[in-house]
Amino acid sequence: MTNQSTHHSLKDALHTPRGKDGRAPDPMRVGGWMPMRQYREDEEVDFAIVGTGAGGGTLACKLAEAGFSVVAFDAGAWWRPLEEFASDETHQSKLYWTDERICDGDNPLKLGSNNSGKSVGGSTVHFAMVSLRFRPEWFKSRSVLGYGADWPLDWREMWDYYTEVEEALKISGPVTYPWGPPRPRYPYRAHEVNAAGWVLAKGCEALGMAWTETPLATLSAPRGLAHPCVYRGFCVTGCSTNAKQSALVTWIPRAVKAGAEVRDLAMVGRIETSDAGRATGVHFHREGQWRFQRARNVVVAGYAIETPRLLLNSANARFPDGLANSSGLVGRNLMAQTNQGVFGVMDEEVRWYKGPPSLTLTEHWNYHDTGKDFFGGYAFMAQGPLPQAWASTQAGNRGLWGEALLHEMEKYNHQAGLKIVGEVLPQERNRVTLADEKDQYGLPVARVTFSLCDNDKALVKHSVKSMTDTLSAAGARDVWAESDDTAHLNGTARMGDDPRTSVVNGDCRSWDIPNLWICDGSVFPTVGGVNPSLTIQAIACRTGDRIRALAARGEL
Amino acid sequence: MPDRYPGYDVLQKRTTPSWNDASRSVIDARLAIPDTPQFLEAEAWQTLRAVCDRIVPQSAGGPPVPVAALVDRKLANDSRDGYRPASLPPLREAWQRGLAALDAASRDQHQRRFHMLTTELQDAMLKAMQDGRLDGPEWQGMPARTFFSERLTHDILAAYYSHPTSWSEIGFGGPASPRGYVRMYFDRRDPWESAEAHPGKEAEARRANHRVGKT
């Protein structure tokens, strides 16, 4: 095979669906396939699930293993990482949601590579693998901590679901976790810490703050056909060795094995409802035409932009404001997380491109509230940006270009940095709406409006001081702070106890349409100061169990 | 600029276990891109080339990076990023409008096209764009400041740092699959990583850098 044809074939999955003809790609074997059950479009399946990431992929597995008939749809491609993932930031943009979105507000969000996946497995194919539990009080932040909104979930129940997900993904983590109530041992041992991680550790120890090895969804020991992580450092552009425990290599193969059908390159554009006000199936675009899959239940799991977009785009005569939207809250309370960084230069060589980018962290300011002049918390973590991302950080925050930029870039191997995952408060003005502009399917694109509030800014200010102190204590020079960055997406279809102030209940079931469910980061009433993927998967596991229990009682 | 990694060339690793077939084919294709436009018209291409030369002024070391051509290919493929600030039009339109407006401002202020200006004047005009001091009907309401930070430097730097020459320049390891890295602590390098020159020991670093493709 010539290089040219190899190069083209690396993107074949973007043009030709692979989940069809009774089989699906086996991501663990070069050129391998696994048998996959298929359902007719006119067959009313138990569940049509829109999205196959942390929410939809996990739920598809749980429901299929519970014996339900499941068809899951993803707008993106079904990749074979062993053959098709290059060590290259530009090429791997094939993993991102690059369809247009329009961003405004005081702090317009950056999407795409930052937080938006478009492939079977969703954003977990390119996430940084940081797998943290919520602080228990966050599930009742309104009544216990005085801000945000309460979740209709009990932290003790969630603690068990976190354990289930950590086991399913063989999370590697420390022997003892320094914060919060006891948790079981992590299934796999912690990874070796790289120099970038030791910078955080040195700084924290100098200041008397606890730190630990980050619990990560990448293997520290073999698992089946997957080898341990080789520390190649391209994690956020997709793992080419399958060490990363993404939905693509964990929940999805399990789901397929249990009888679920997954349709790749299948963009769902509208959910159909009956005169009786129930969902009847989904209209999806695949292989050049619009098709319709009948279903007894529809689950929306497209993450916090595509989920409200689909619900709003599904408006009809009976639901003129969009589906599940009697509260008017679909699309509202969009929450990113603040992601400010502090960077400096070490005398030693750090070479932060080696290994997963965030091998150490501190949750000190998630669990200590003394002296805070703001609500909420934040974790901060070691960093390891690849060259394009690092140049973008330098130019975007410091306005550097020309010789000044090249001079800074030359220090790449001596750089160290820390970044927060910071809680933002839910605000109704932060929202997803529909723009006039249309995408390639003819669907209105999302307009994403986001502004930080004073509390969010106070949190950032506090974190910049804490990180600056930590980095300086570790011996970094020329320390500077980023002006504006965010990560992750949540909210826009919050769960709650009251149909007037929430979109779904604690089971992720919409108040308005009993057979329409929402299962992804959209349902978060608050975001906390940790990366959301573990909590999204824990909620999906719980939802799967709840659906099973409701079905057994005849309450579906 | 000092040569911090003398003799280091990330391409020497092309046939080592650090490069899988996928990485080889992607980088080979990028290196084969000629320094000519596919998408932009001649005038816009001249302006883009001049802009790229100022955003990433290239020294003599290493094969030159066809920065403008890489940006042009992004436009030819309409490879969008998945978001844009509401004040900017879509990718192609933003670039065409921004380049034309910069050139028009140059003719207006200096009676010459942008690519004909001295580098000092070019830098001054780019600084004016960065500070939002360029305006006029050619911009059609697009803020110069936002175009500069969110489009122009964003795309040009992504192009430059997609090229092996830039990786060698900063001592980055480049592609690393299936072989990743082993030595993770401060001041430790695997034999297939760049070696940094320390004063008086440049020859040692050069020797080590010539060996990165042989392990």
Chai-1 contact restraints between the chains, C-beta under 6 A:
chainA,res_idxA,chainB,res_idxB,connection_type,confidence,min_distance_angstrom,max_distance_angstrom,comment,restraint_id
A,N3,B,S25,contact,1.0,0.0,6.0,A-B,restraint_1
A,N3,B,D28,contact,1.0,0.0,6.0,A-B,restraint_2
A,T6,B,S25,contact,1.0,0.0,6.0,A-B,restraint_3
A,H7,B,S25,contact,1.0,0.0,6.0,A-B,restraint_4
A,H7,B,A29,contact,1.0,0.0,6.0,A-B,restraint_5
A,L10,B,A22,contact,1.0,0.0,6.0,A-B,restraint_6
A,A86,B,A22,contact,1.0,0.0,6.0,A-B,restraint_7
A,A86,B,S23,contact,1.0,0.0,6.0,A-B,restraint_8
A,A86,B,V26,contact,1.0,0.0,6.0,A-B,restraint_9
A,S87,B,S23,contact,1.0,0.0,6.0,A-B,restraint_10
A,S87,B,P175,contact,1.0,0.0,6.0,A-B,restraint_11
A,S87,B,A176,contact,1.0,0.0,6.0,A-B,restraint_12
A,S87,B,S177,contact,1.0,0.0,6.0,A-B,restraint_13
A,D88,B,V26,contact,1.0,0.0,6.0,A-B,restraint_14
A,T90,B,S162,contact,1.0,0.0,6.0,A-B,restraint_15
A,H91,B,V26,contact,1.0,0.0,6.0,A-B,restraint_16
A,Y96,B,G82,contact,1.0,0.0,6.0,A-B,restraint_17
A,W97,B,G82,contact,1.0,0.0,6.0,A-B,restraint_18
A,T98,B,R80,contact,1.0,0.0,6.0,A-B,restraint_19
A,T98,B,G82,contact,1.0,0.0,6.0,A-B,restraint_20
A,R101,B,Y83,contact,1.0,0.0,6.0,A-B,restraint_21
A,I102,B,A86,contact,1.0,0.0,6.0,A-B,restraint_22
A,C103,B,Y83,contact,1.0,0.0,6.0,A-B,restraint_23
A,C103,B,P85,contact,1.0,0.0,6.0,A-B,restraint_24
A,D104,B,A86,contact,1.0,0.0,6.0,A-B,restraint_25
A,P108,B,P85,contact,1.0,0.0,6.0,A-B,restraint_26
A,L111,B,G82,contact,1.0,0.0,6.0,A-B,restraint_27
A,L111,B,Y83,contact,1.0,0.0,6.0,A-B,restraint_28
A,G112,B,D81,contact,1.0,0.0,6.0,A-B,restraint_29
A,G112,B,G82,contact,1.0,0.0,6.0,A-B,restraint_30
A,G112,B,Y83,contact,1.0,0.0,6.0,A-B,restraint_31
A,S116,B,G82,contact,1.0,0.0,6.0,A-B,restraint_32
A,E192,B,M184,contact,1.0,0.0,6.0,A-B,restraint_33
A,N194,B,M184,contact,1.0,0.0,6.0,A-B,restraint_34
A,A195,B,Y185,contact,1.0,0.0,6.0,A-B,restraint_35
A,A195,B,F186,contact,1.0,0.0,6.0,A-B,restraint_36
A,V230,B,G180,contact,1.0,0.0,6.0,A-B,restraint_37
A,Y231,B,G180,contact,1.0,0.0,6.0,A-B,restraint_38
A,Y231,B,Y181,contact,1.0,0.0,6.0,A-B,restraint_39
A,R232,B,A176,contact,1.0,0.0,6.0,A-B,restraint_40
A,R232,B,S177,contact,1.0,0.0,6.0,A-B,restraint_41
A,R232,B,G180,contact,1.0,0.0,6.0,A-B,restraint_42
A,S240,B,S177,contact,1.0,0.0,6.0,A-B,restraint_43
A,E348,B,F186,contact,1.0,0.0,6.0,A-B,restraint_44
A,E348,B,D187,contact,1.0,0.0,6.0,A-B,restraint_45
A,E349,B,D187,contact,1.0,0.0,6.0,A-B,restraint_46
A,Y353,B,G173,contact,1.0,0.0,6.0,A-B,restraint_47
A,K354,B,Y181,contact,1.0,0.0,6.0,A-B,restraint_48
A,K354,B,M184,contact,1.0,0.0,6.0,A-B,restraint_49
A,G355,B,M184,contact,1.0,0.0,6.0,A-B,restraint_50
A,P387,B,Y161,contact,1.0,0.0,6.0,A-B,restraint_51
A,P387,B,F172,contact,1.0,0.0,6.0,A-B,restraint_52
A,Q388,B,A158,contact,1.0,0.0,6.0,A-B,restraint_53
A,Q388,B,Y161,contact,1.0,0.0,6.0,A-B,restraint_54
A,A391,B,L157,contact,1.0,0.0,6.0,A-B,restraint_55
A,A391,B,Y161,contact,1.0,0.0,6.0,A-B,restraint_56
A,A395,B,T153,contact,1.0,0.0,6.0,A-B,restraint_57
A,A395,B,L157,contact,1.0,0.0,6.0,A-B,restraint_58
A,W401,B,I55,contact,1.0,0.0,6.0,A-B,restraint_59
A,W401,B,T153,contact,1.0,0.0,6.0,A-B,restraint_60
A,G402,B,R54,contact,1.0,0.0,6.0,A-B,restraint_61
A,M409,B,I170,contact,1.0,0.0,6.0,A-B,restraint_62
A,E410,B,R4,contact,1.0,0.0,6.0,A-B,restraint_63
A,E410,B,I170,contact,1.0,0.0,6.0,A-B,restraint_64
A,Y412,B,I170,contact,1.0,0.0,6.0,A-B,restraint_65
A,N413,B,G171,contact,1.0,0.0,6.0,A-B,restraint_66
